[in-house]
Amino acid sequence: MPSSLPDLRHGTLLLAALLLCLQPVLAAKVEPRIDKETQLEIEGVNVQHNLNAGTLRARGVTITQGSTMTIRAAVANGRGLKEGYGNSSWDLSGGIHIEFNNVVLDADSATVEFADQRIATIRAQGKPSRFSHQQKDSDKREGRATDISYDARTGNLRLAGGTWLSDGRHEIQTNVLLYNLNDGVISNDRKSGDSSPTRIIIPGKTPTIPTPRTPDRETAQ
C-alpha cells in the first residue's frame, strides 16, 4: 500500500531522499553539458511513492537541472521505477511546460518516456499544444497542433491536427507535419497516410506610405 509523504517543504530529510531517488530521471536532459554533477532542484507536494509497484505520484511539480531543462506539471505520475529511473514513463497533466534542447513545449497533458537516463519520446496533447524552437543563427520557429510528439532517435517533432508552423517569415498550415530539430527541415509525414493539402503563406511586401510633403510656403493659400 502506498505510503503518503507530507509536504516536501516541511520535511528536509524527505526532500533529500526524494532528490536522491529522482536524480537519474533528472539526468535525462538532452543537452550533453548536463550530467550527474549538475545541481538538481525539485519542488512538489503530496508525494506518494510505492516502492513495490514502482510508481510515484506528486502534485505541483517543477523539476529543473541546469538552466535549460525544465518539466512542470500540476500532477505527475511515474511508472516503471522498480529498477530505477533511467527507463521510466511519466504521465503529466495540468499546465504542462517542458523545456529541453532549446525547445519550449506547452500542453494540457503529456507523456514523457526516458531511456538510458535520456528523454526518448514526448507526446503532448492540448487545445492546442504549442511549441517554439530557437535554432542557432536562425529565426525562432513556432507552431501549434492538437497533438505534438517528439522522437529523440530522429529528432522529429510531429504535429497533427490543425497544424500551424511559422519561421518568422512564412506560415505553413496543414493537418500533419514533421519538423526536425536537428536540421530544421519541414516535411509531410508520409507514413501517416494523410492526404490533406499543405498551404504555405508568403506575406507580401508591406506598402510604404510616403511621408506627407510640407506645403510650399510661397504657393500655400
QUIBELKA-V126414 format. One line per field, one symbol per residue. ss: DSSP state (H for helix, E for strand, L for the rest). phi: phi as a letter, one per 20 degrees, with the letter a starting at -180 (. if undefined). psi: psi as a letter, one per 20 degrees, with the letter a starting at -180 (. if undefined). A space follows every 50 residues. Layout:
ss->???
phi->???
psi->???
This chain:
ss->LLEELLLHHHLHHHHHHHHHHHHHHHLLLLLLLLLLLLLEEEEEEEEEEE LLLLEEEEEEEEEEELLLEEEEEEEEEEELLLLLLLLLEEEEEEEEEEEE LLEEEEEEEEEEEEELLEEEEEEEEEEEEEEEEELLLLLEEEEEEEEEEE ELLLLEEEEEEEEEEELLLEEEEEEEEEEELLLLLEELLHHHLLLLLLEE EELLLLLLLLLLLLLLLLLLL
phi->.gdedfgffdbfffffffgffegfffffgfgffebfeffdcccaclecce ffemcbcbdlecdcbmdcdbccbfcccdcmdfeodfcbccedbnlfccca lmddccbebacdddclmcfebccccaceecbcbdeflbffecbbafcccc cffdmeeddcnlfcbcdncccccaecbdceffcmfdbfefffmfdffddd ddgffffeeffgffgfgfdfe
psi->pqppqrphijnghhghgggghighgijjphohipaiippqppprrlpooo hgilqppqqlpppqobijppppqhppoqrkjhjajhnrpppqqolpoppq ljpppprhqqpppqplkqpgqppqqrmrqqqqpoqpkrqppqrqrhppqp ohhhjpppppolppqqjihqqppagpqpophgijpprqnhihjpjqqppp poqrppqpoqppppqphhip.
